[in-house]
Amino acid sequence: MINLFLRFENETAWREYATTAGILTQVEEPVLDDNGNETKETKTVDQWQLFSLTHAISDIGIIYNKDGEYDPETGEEIKAPTAKDGWHVNWKAKDFPAGITAFEVMPKEVSRVWAGDPVEFAARVSTRSMGAGHYGLPDEQPATMAAAAVTTKKK
């Protein structure tokens, strides 16, 4: 499976893409009364397909920089950390919906990975990112990165 690190302009843009890709749908479900019994009323709710046998999606949301300041004795926040641009999502799959590469980024510093996945760069190489030097890739040749990705996959 390939890991993609995605950044959308905001949560609304992510929800629109997820709806188009069939990951987010709206369903009707019964409203429950105070005792937990179904009533005749219904409400529309989000139904996310964040994981299956073929994919896993981590809807991270806002990621914060490490520029906050804290009192060393009490741990109280002195200056709040600033937010990184966009709404962040990690998507792991073999096949991806059309248009997803428009949102792919290659972070210089990874904030979140899947349990058991290596953090090193080779595990994060995708077909688009191999030639995308402006995404924060190390100064390596694409052939070297592809070989590293294959080596990592075999472990």
Secondary structure, 3 states (H helix, E strand, C coil): CEEEEEEECCHHHHHHHHHHCCCEEEEEEEEECCCCCEEEEEEEEEEECCECCCEEEEEEECCECCCCEECCCCCCEEECCCECCCEEEEEEECCCCCCHHHHEECCCCCCCCCCCCCCCHHHHCCCCHHHCHHHCCCCCCHHHHHHHHHHHHHC
